[in-house]
Amino acid sequence: MPKSGPTPKIIRRTALVGLSAGAALLAMPRLGRAADETIRIGFPTPLTGPFAAEARDQVKCAELAVKLVNDKGGIGGRKVELLVRDDKLNAGEAATRTLELIEKDKVHAVVGALSSAVQLAVNEVTRARGVIYVSISQSDTINEAKDFSKYTFHEALNPHMTTAAVARQTLKKGMKVAHLVADYAYGHEMLRGFKRAQAAIGADNVGEILHPFGAADYSTFMPRLMSMRPDVLCISNFGRDQANAIKQAVDFGVKQQMKIVVPVILHNQRLAVGPDVFEGVVGGANYYWGLETQSKTAAAFNAAFKAANGGAIPTDYGAYGYSGVGSLLAAMQAAGGTDTDKVVDALEKLQYDLTKGLQHYRKCDHQSVQSVLVLESKKKSAMAGDNDLFAILANDAGSDDMLRTCSELGHAT
Amino acid sequence: MDLSLIIMQLLSGIALGAVLVITALGLTIVFGMLGVVNFAHGALFMIGAYAGLYLASLTGSFWWGLLLAPILIGAFGMLIEFVLIRRLYGRSIDDPLLLTFGLSYILVEGVRIVFGSDGIPFPTPPQLIGVVDLGIGFFPRYRLFVIALVAVVLLVLWLTLEKTRVGLIVRAGARDPTIMQVLGVDIGRVWLAIFGLGVGLAALGGVLAGPMRSVNPEMGSLVLAEAFVVTVIGGLGSIVGAVVAGLMVGISISMVALFAPEMATIVMFALMAVVLLIRPQGLFGVRGRTA
């Protein structure tokens, strides 16, 4: 190997350094690992497909979290590296990429995944290999006892938290509620959450329509939804499905008849279809940049993101990338390295405040207890600037009361 | 289930079918006349939507976008035919298929680089915002406009093909290009025009779909699958087939959505399977027609 050969001349030396760097690149996993200095975090996310906009924001924010730690000298002198992989929003693809990250790239932990089905696949792989996984998908099936392991952490909000907060703001006793729901885990869980909240408030369910995931046209569901004559229409889908469904509902004059409510209101989708369409739509969120007037942490996070991204503001799903990776790195810092058991311990004890206030992982199911925002999309004339998208209707402080109980999830208590 | 709901549902299906028809039409014309399976059709649909949006914002009017984008993208289609497709005539059907498949990736990636991969808002033209009271329910004005416009385009296209000399040459050229050449017709120019027309129709479909769906670089891939299903059901190369099958698929999706909404997308593939079992050449296809 050129690396170990004699290096009498400077020129030859630089040439050899170049050569060995080239060789290292070619045989990357093997040579890169030899030193085992860097801490590697695997980051599967759907860079292509209908959630691509959200996924890209996640990557930007995850990179920011890594950069901030590296700027401070890394963890115990070790640099952190983020290995981003496109899971293509496909469970099989995600499982393969995750397995590669663990076996070939020897990552120390995995953070990521956006879709619930993909998160399940990633969790299955990491659980079997005993690798820590911090999920930033809005589904909490992995918190339930059957899928849970001590390596499983859930940083994102869950359906129960957002639907309860949104329902509290929008539903009243005796109101009629209809649902348009994406026919896969995310939609089903959001529907379950809304129905539970609805029952508690005393609102009536007048009907549910399940639509195929990723449909481009929602017009065919509108006549029936309108014939149900509800006061509130809950649209439980994600990404471009949300933008398209709301747009077409508005085209059909749905908003004149009823209020539109979503479990999670998405920054990027609001941008994709414009203020007129989203005007008055209410939804839950983990983060909104406008929180900076209420929270010093939010202001600091916004500033760091702006500095690293040419003045752009962080989005809701982006913030997950930051807090997911950030909390893991904070735990590694506290554990003094990457020893899995020590990091798990540290994560369980961690109190972290990265984007919006204090958060912690609940011991029994590793769900992050955190605040929930309820946002209303502003009308065009009320927007102070291009980024002034939402009004904050509520900022519910994090508490265990927001979550399903540990016994409900099947954990021994 | 009351009657007005069923009629509203039927209308939604026709509006959905209208976009399918206009998109499948371009695909089927190009296949029928040139024997080219254009896998870039969906990407050109998407480019059409972006071009329409861009031209509309440039001129301040949706109508200029609607008029100019299909012409401009149609001309771009002619350039594609002239520079790329032309060289592959007479070779196996796979060659242009692979070429256009590659082209679609380049187009999608190009749009991602220029406009980003987030969707862009495409506002409904102000004159067509809102709903029309049909007496039995409200229906979006814009969708009624789409149905009407597609009907007009179909009529013009049919009259041109059936009643004019140009139409005669095109139809004859599709049947026997060699004889046409012997008769002194420059068949290369006919093919150039046909490919341009096919691409222009894809772009028109894109502009029309813009205000209904979010405009994003991937919007063509789903449409491509739908257009192929419609083309296969109608019979490859058949214009009447594309129209009938497009409406059939739209209405089936809509009616199934009423009773079993989860099945709404699958129904078009089920329809295709049934048609292929009974009539492998499609409803209006000619048996044994190959490229």
Interface residues (C-beta under 8 A of the other chain):
Chain A: G49 P50 A52 A53 R56 D183 I209 L210 H211 P212 G214 A215 A216 D217 S219 T220 F221 M222 P223 R224 M226 S227 R240 A243 N244 K247 Q248 D251 F252 G253 N268 Q269 L271 A272 V273 G274 D276 V277
Chain B: D2 L5 M8 Q9 S12 G13 A15 L16 S117 D118 G119 I120 P121 P123 T124 G130 V131 G137 F138 F139 P140 Y142 R143 M212 R213 S214 N216 E218 M219 L222 V223 I253 S254 A257 L258 P261 E262 M263 A264 T265 I266
